[in-house]
Amino acid sequence: MMPVMEPLSRILAETRHRGRRLLGEARWLAGVATLPPRVALFQLRARRLARRSQDRFSLTSVTRPPDLRVLLALARGRTRTVELGTATGWTAISLALADPRRRVISYDVVERPEPQRYLKLVGPSVRERIELVTGPGSRGPERAGHFDLLYIDSSHEREQTIAEVLAWRPALGPGATIVFDDYPHPDYPGIREAISELGLDGEERGTLFIHTVDRAG
Ligand SMILES: C[S@@+](CC[C@H](N)C(=O)[O-])C[C@H]1O[C@@H](n2cnc3c(N)ncnc32)[C@H](O)[C@@H]1O
């Protein structure tokens, strides 16, 4: 009995594993299909490159298509955007691709080689609008000027998140949007705690929390 059951259970386990992978891939593709065509094409090419180069960090850490769609909708008409937490650069590149007038500054504490690899998938007119800064998001802007969208997807820790909002708040114009990633995530209570500590109101969409800076300034 055992010699038959063992391979059978292995086959079943492998089939289940393959089924889960296919389902995950189908869900990802369905999400990508809802993105603007230029962004969708980049995400498809980046994912293929990530698989080929075994870049597991990209495959697991980048903002997922449903949240990216919400972020891009919020960014519509906004041309001075900041991302805290570059990782491998997919979201910074997607933001720049979605609007040819948009500039994106993205901060990360770690200087990784991956963003340069994925930047090669887009043309110079996109690359030149993306500035990568190595340093903590709480450092705040390098130069004077106003920004209209701040996307926080960095340490996911309470103190850092509070420090980031306080550092960027003076550079956000009235009506600017702050988007926090992973708001409901049970592993990252620091984000909810920071938002509550700062007394920010807003709405939840998917895993994002969206706060609009008071129009009165
Ligand atoms: C979830 S990943 C960001 C994913 C990226 N936004 C995307 O969608 O492709 C989080 C990143 O935040 C970076 N990070 C952690 N603490 C940070 C901090 N204090 N300031 C800036 N970046 C930070 C990490 O190195 C990591 O690359």
The ligand as an SDF file (V2000), in Angstrom:
LIG
                    3D

 27 29  0  0  0  0  0  0  0  0999 V2000
    7.9030   47.0500    0.2930 C   0  0  0  0  0  0  0  0  0  0  0  0
    9.4270   47.6530   -0.2800 S   0  0  0  0  0  0  0  0  0  0  0  0
    8.9200   48.9650   -1.3800 C   0  0  0  0  0  0  0  0  0  0  0  0
    8.2900   48.4990   -2.6610 C   0  0  0  0  0  0  0  0  0  0  0  0
    8.1840   49.5820   -3.7100 C   0  0  0  0  0  0  0  0  0  0  0  0
    7.4870   50.7370   -3.2200 N   0  0  0  0  0  0  0  0  0  0  0  0
    7.4710   49.0770   -4.9540 C   0  0  0  0  0  0  0  0  0  0  0  0
    6.2380   49.1530   -5.0200 O   0  0  0  0  0  0  0  0  0  0  0  0
    8.1410   48.5400   -5.8330 O   0  0  0  0  0  0  0  0  0  0  0  0
   10.0360   48.5620    1.0900 C   0  0  0  0  0  0  0  0  0  0  0  0
   11.3480   49.2920    0.8300 C   0  0  0  0  0  0  0  0  0  0  0  0
   11.5160   50.2980    1.8120 O   0  0  0  0  0  0  0  0  0  0  0  0
   12.8800   50.4330    2.0950 C   0  0  0  0  0  0  0  0  0  0  0  0
   13.0220   51.1270    3.3930 N   0  0  0  0  0  0  0  0  0  0  0  0
   13.0130   50.6120    4.6470 C   0  0  0  0  0  0  0  0  0  0  0  0
   13.1230   51.5970    5.5550 N   0  0  0  0  0  0  0  0  0  0  0  0
   13.1970   52.7650    4.8810 C   0  0  0  0  0  0  0  0  0  0  0  0
   13.3090   54.1420    5.2550 C   0  0  0  0  0  0  0  0  0  0  0  0
   13.3650   54.5080    6.5300 N   0  0  0  0  0  0  0  0  0  0  0  0
   13.3470   55.0750    4.2740 N   0  0  0  0  0  0  0  0  0  0  0  0
   13.2920   54.7060    2.9630 C   0  0  0  0  0  0  0  0  0  0  0  0
   13.1760   53.4310    2.5450 N   0  0  0  0  0  0  0  0  0  0  0  0
   13.1330   52.4770    3.4860 C   0  0  0  0  0  0  0  0  0  0  0  0
   13.3940   49.0060    2.0660 C   0  0  0  0  0  0  0  0  0  0  0  0
   14.7970   48.9860    1.8290 O   0  0  0  0  0  0  0  0  0  0  0  0
   12.5850   48.4110    0.9150 C   0  0  0  0  0  0  0  0  0  0  0  0
   13.2920   48.5050   -0.2880 O   0  0  0  0  0  0  0  0  0  0  0  0
  1  2  1  0
  2  3  1  0
  2 10  1  0
  3  4  1  0
  4  5  1  0
  5  6  1  0
  5  7  1  0
  7  8  2  0
  7  9  1  0
 10 11  1  0
 11 12  1  0
 11 26  1  0
 12 13  1  0
 13 14  1  0
 13 24  1  0
 14 15  1  0
 14 23  1  0
 15 16  2  0
 16 17  1  0
 17 18  1  0
 17 23  2  0
 18 19  1  0
 18 20  2  0
 20 21  1  0
 21 22  2  0
 22 23  1  0
 24 25  1  0
 24 26  1  0
 26 27  1  0
M  CHG  2   2   1   9  -1
M  END
$$$$
